[in-house]
């Protein structure tokens, strides 16, 4: 899906029907360059202005995900405990699945209790690749 620029634009228009899409702007190009640099070198971090919308619970989960440093992982159970909702492990997984901002809210850093990879909105292979790029060694299931 993400190899087809026209499909990406359609998806963006579907998600934000009232937005006016403008390309080629210098500020936008700078932001894109920062994202690409982050993909190439995750250790440098990614500090972008975000407008992340979700429930209060999702916001708490996503904020906690942003605290996981590159090269590290956390389990769904650990995230649930860190946000003060230790029994909400499935809800944490649901918040990860609802995350639409892959790199800025790094849900790819969340793994199963045994360290193996589970579902990822953009595919488990992409999750594995991102973790390996960051220096993590995901466990094979």
Secondary structure as UniProt FT lines:
FT   TURN            2..3
FT   HELIX           5..15
FT   TURN            16..18
FT   HELIX           26..40
FT   HELIX           42..44
FT   HELIX           56..65
FT   TURN            66..67
FT   TURN            70..71
FT   STRAND          74..75
FT   HELIX           76..82
FT   TURN            83..84
FT   TURN            86..87
FT   HELIX           89..98
FT   TURN            102..104
FT   HELIX           107..109
FT   STRAND          110..111
FT   TURN            113..114
FT   TURN            121..122
FT   HELIX           124..133
FT   TURN            134..135
//
